[in-house]
Amino acid sequence: MPYHAGFIVADIREGIRDLEERLGYRFNEPTQVKAQDMEDRVSGSRGPMDLWIAYTIDSPFRLEVIESTGVGIYGKDFLGLHHLGIWEPDPTGRLRALEEAGDPVDAVFREEDGSVSIIYARSASVPGARVEYVADAQRASFEHWFDTGSFA
């Protein structure tokens, strides 16, 4: 089951303000997150990436706002509702299954040891439906971030 919906916005503070006013959610302050190894299959690039992200404090279903950056998976072509996020117990196996099924994989995040931590993929049969598969191993630290605003 999805635990969040992610939005790409041109200005993170404006996006937060708008969603708080329209939907009544409360957001943590934006946090700069450094992805060490992000393979962006939309732009054809791979390497580190800095992102500004904010999550809602309110649960159980949260909203995520990511400030648009450059081109590719977080580029201006993807402004608006971007994905639904779910916890994934086996991201490496999920990536293999998605690729074998022919589902378009838009981006893969890897840890320093090369293990898969996050995957963005679309359904071959449901156009526009992107899912973010987040390694369940990160769940405790992410939920701490959501609840406190502190990404440790």
C-alpha positions as CSV (number, residue, x, y, z in Angstrom):
1,M,0.0,0.0,0.0
2,P,1.3,3.5,-0.8
3,Y,2.4,5.5,2.2
4,H,3.0,8.8,0.3
5,A,2.3,10.8,-2.8
6,G,5.2,12.8,-4.2
7,F,5.0,16.1,-6.1
8,I,7.6,17.9,-8.1
9,V,7.4,21.7,-7.7
10,A,9.3,24.7,-9.2
11,D,9.6,26.4,-5.7
12,I,9.5,24.1,-2.6
13,R,8.3,26.8,-0.2
14,E,5.5,27.9,-2.6
15,G,4.5,24.3,-3.1
16,I,4.4,23.6,0.6
17,R,2.3,26.8,1.3
18,D,-0.1,25.8,-1.5
19,L,-0.6,22.2,-0.3
20,E,-0.9,23.3,3.3
21,E,-3.6,25.8,2.4
22,R,-5.5,23.5,0.0
23,L,-5.3,20.2,1.8
24,G,-4.7,21.1,5.5
25,Y,-1.5,19.1,5.8
26,R,1.5,20.4,7.9
27,F,5.0,20.1,6.4
28,N,8.4,19.8,8.0
29,E,11.0,22.3,6.9
30,P,12.7,21.5,3.6
31,T,15.7,19.3,3.9
32,Q,18.7,19.1,1.6
33,V,19.3,15.4,0.7
34,K,22.4,14.2,-1.0
35,A,21.9,11.1,-3.2
36,Q,25.4,9.5,-3.6
37,D,24.6,7.4,-6.7
38,M,21.5,8.2,-8.8
39,E,21.1,6.6,-12.2
40,D,18.6,8.9,-14.0
41,R,17.4,6.9,-17.0
42,V,15.2,9.7,-18.2
43,S,18.2,12.0,-18.7
44,G,20.8,9.3,-19.3
45,S,23.0,10.5,-16.4
46,R,24.4,8.9,-13.3
47,G,26.1,10.3,-10.3
48,P,25.5,12.3,-7.1
49,M,22.5,14.6,-6.8
50,D,21.4,17.2,-4.3
51,L,17.6,17.5,-3.7
52,W,15.4,19.7,-1.5
53,I,12.6,17.6,-0.1
54,A,9.9,18.1,2.5
55,Y,7.4,15.6,3.9
56,T,4.2,16.2,5.8
57,I,4.2,15.6,9.5
58,D,0.6,14.3,9.3
59,S,0.2,10.5,8.8
60,P,-0.6,7.8,7.9
61,F,-0.7,9.0,4.3
62,R,1.9,11.6,3.7
63,L,2.8,14.1,1.0
64,E,6.3,14.7,-0.3
65,V,7.4,17.8,-2.1
66,I,10.6,17.8,-4.1
67,E,12.0,20.9,-5.7
68,S,12.5,20.5,-9.5
69,T,16.2,20.4,-10.5
70,G,17.8,20.3,-13.9
71,V,16.5,17.8,-16.4
72,G,15.5,14.1,-16.0
73,I,13.4,12.5,-13.4
74,Y,13.1,15.7,-11.3
75,G,13.0,18.2,-14.2
76,K,10.4,20.7,-15.1
77,D,8.7,18.2,-17.5
78,F,7.5,16.3,-14.4
79,L,6.0,19.1,-12.4
80,G,2.9,18.1,-10.5
81,L,1.9,14.7,-9.1
82,H,5.0,12.6,-9.7
83,H,4.7,9.2,-7.9
84,L,3.2,7.1,-5.2
85,G,5.7,5.7,-2.7
86,I,5.6,2.2,-1.2
87,W,8.0,0.2,1.0
88,E,9.9,-2.5,-0.8
89,P,11.5,-5.5,1.1
90,D,13.7,-6.5,-1.8
91,P,14.6,-3.6,-4.1
92,T,17.2,-5.5,-6.0
93,G,14.7,-8.3,-6.8
94,R,12.0,-5.7,-7.6
95,L,14.3,-4.0,-10.1
96,R,15.1,-7.3,-11.8
97,A,11.4,-8.1,-12.0
98,L,10.4,-4.7,-13.3
99,E,13.1,-4.9,-16.0
100,E,12.1,-8.5,-17.0
101,A,8.4,-7.4,-17.2
102,G,9.4,-4.5,-19.5
103,D,8.1,-1.9,-17.1
104,P,9.9,1.4,-17.8
105,V,12.4,2.2,-15.0
106,D,13.0,5.9,-14.7
107,A,15.6,6.1,-12.0
108,V,17.6,3.9,-9.6
109,F,19.3,5.1,-6.4
110,R,22.1,3.0,-5.0
111,E,23.9,3.0,-1.6
112,E,27.7,3.2,-1.3
113,D,27.9,-0.6,-1.4
114,G,26.0,-0.7,-4.7
115,S,22.8,-2.0,-3.2
116,V,19.5,-0.6,-4.6
117,S,17.7,1.7,-2.2
118,I,15.1,3.5,-4.4
119,I,13.5,2.8,-7.8
120,Y,11.2,4.9,-9.8
121,A,9.2,2.8,-12.3
122,R,6.1,3.1,-14.5
123,S,3.5,0.5,-15.3
124,A,3.6,-0.6,-18.9
125,S,-0.2,-1.0,-18.8
126,V,-1.2,2.1,-16.8
127,P,0.3,5.2,-18.5
128,G,1.5,7.9,-16.2
129,A,1.4,5.8,-13.0
130,R,4.8,6.0,-11.5
131,V,5.7,4.1,-8.3
132,E,8.6,4.9,-6.0
133,Y,9.9,1.6,-4.4
134,V,11.8,2.5,-1.2
135,A,13.9,0.0,0.5
136,D,12.2,-1.2,3.7
137,A,15.6,-1.2,5.4
138,Q,15.4,2.6,5.3
139,R,11.9,2.7,6.9
140,A,12.9,3.5,10.5
141,S,15.2,6.4,9.5
142,F,12.7,7.8,7.0
143,E,9.8,7.6,9.5
144,H,12.0,9.4,12.0
145,W,12.6,12.1,9.4
146,F,8.9,12.4,8.7
147,D,8.0,12.7,12.4
148,T,10.7,15.1,13.5
149,G,12.0,16.8,10.3
150,S,15.5,15.6,11.1
151,F,17.2,13.5,8.4
152,A,20.0,11.7,10.1
